């Protein structure tokens, strides 16, 4: 049984239209994604800060204690291990890691004491209890005491399970992308 030619032509035209629509949708999706990223927008899917849509705002001054920042972590063994354990998401920073959203808790020259919780210059940092194991029972190694080195910042999140400077130590200040601004978020 053969298909009449006029039906074959209509089927071919529909296939062509479907293909053109798919290509168009892919183009639109790529354009929206590019505009989204170039506009400084990011989606946070971790509980360290409220989940949802955030924006990276330019920082036209020095980083200060209390600033909520987006920061790219350095590529090192601690971050690779954190990525393999699922603490860090995939993203556009070096090493394929997503930027972190953290609060600057200490800057260069400040003294850190890390025991069961964190003290900065002798003052307790609220919500800084140190976990010795993660949610799957794997050992967590706290960062050592010391002075925050020049050119680095100590980062913190109030979320108890946050992977922050309690475990990876101060990060280079040149990894700061900008201030973190909530656009549309929710806290679970």
N, C-alpha and C positions, 0 to 999 in steps of 0.2 A: 504494500500500500504506500503510495507516495503522497506527500503533502503538496497541496496546490501552491503554485508559485506565489500568489498574493499573500498567503498565510505565512510562507517562509520569509518573505520580505518583512512582514509585520513583526515576526518573532525576532529577526535580526535587528530591526529598528529598536524594538524594546530592549534588547540586550545592549545595544549601543547607548540608549538613554540611561539604563541602569549603570553602565560603566561610567558614563560621563557624570552622573550624579555622585557615584562613589568617589571618583577623582576630585570632584568639586568639594565634597564634604571633607575629604582628607586635606585638601588645600586650606579650607576654612579652619579646620582643627589645628593645623600647623601654624597658621597665621595668629589665631587666638592664643595658642600656647606661647609663641614668640612674643606677642604683645604683653602677655601676662608676666613672663619672666623679665622682659626688658623694662616693664613698668615697676619692677621691684616687688611683685606680689609672690607670696609663697603660701603653701598650704601646710599647716602643722597637723600631723596625725599622731603626735606623741603626747602623753599626759603631763610632761614637764611644765608646760604652759597650756592655757586653754586651746582646745583644738579648733581648727577653722582657718579662715583666711587672714593673713598677715601681710603687712607691707614693710619693706626695708626703706627707711627714711635716711637721707644723707646725714652724716654727722659732720658738722662744720666747726667743731670744737674738740678739745681733748675728751677722751672717755673719762667719765666720773663714776664714783661709787653710787650705786642705785640705778644706773642706766640699764635698761633692758635692751640687749643687743642681739643682732644676728652675727655669728662668728663662724668662720670656716676653721675646723680643727686641723692641726698639722698632720701630715702623713707620717705616722710612727707605729711602732709595735703595739702600743696601748690602744690606739684608735683602730688598728686592723683587728685586734682581738675583740674590741667592743662591737665593731661591724659584724664580725663572724658570730657573735653571741646575739645579735639582733637589737642591741642598745641604740645603734645609730642607723638611720635610714639612708637609702641611696639618693644621691643628689649631684649637684654640679660643682661642689668644691673638689680640690685636689684629692685624689684617691677615691673618687666616686662617692663621696659622703655628702649628705645634705647639711646645710648650715644649722648650727645649734641656736636655740633661743634661750639665753641665760641672762641673769642679773649680775652686774659687776659688783662683787662683794669686797674686793680689796685690790689695791694697785701697788705699784713698785715701792719697795721699802717697808711694807707692812709685815708684821710678824704673824705667822700661822702656827697654831697648835692644833694638831688633829689627833684626838683620842676617841672617846665614844661619841663626841660631837666636835664641832669646829669652834675655835676661839681665834679672833683676829685682834691683835694688839691687846690681848688680855680680856676682851669682851666676847661673850657668847654670841654666836651667830644663830638666830632663831631657825628652827626647822632644819638643823644640820646634823641630825643623828647619822652616824656612820654605820652602814650595813656591812656585816662580815660575809654575807652570802646574798646572791640575787634571788629572785623569785623561783628559780629552778634549782636552788641549793648549790650553785657554783660559787667558789670562793671569790670574794671581792677584796682587793688589796687597797687600803687607803693610802693616799699620798703622804709623804713624810713631812714632818714639821719643817719650818724654815722661814726665810725671808722671801717675799715675792720679788723675783729678780727684775731688774730694769727691763723695760720693753715688754712686760707681760702683765696680765690681769688674772685675778682669781674669780672664777664664775660659780654661781650658785642658783639653784632652783628650790623653792619651798616644797616641791613634790617629794615625798619620802623616797620614792624609787628612782629619783633622777640620777642620771649618769652625768656628773659635773666635776668640778675641780677637786671635790673630796677624793676622787679616784684617779683623775688624770693630771692634777696639778694645774698651775697657772699656764695660760695659753698666750702665744705671741699677740701683742696688741695689733700688729699689722694684719691679722686675720679677721679683724672686725669689719663687717660689711656696712654696718650702719645701725641706727636705732630700730628696734622692733615696735611696730605700731599695729595694734589689733584693728581689723577691719570688720570682720564678721566671725565671731567666735562663740564657743560654748564650753563650759567646764562640766565634764561628765560627773 
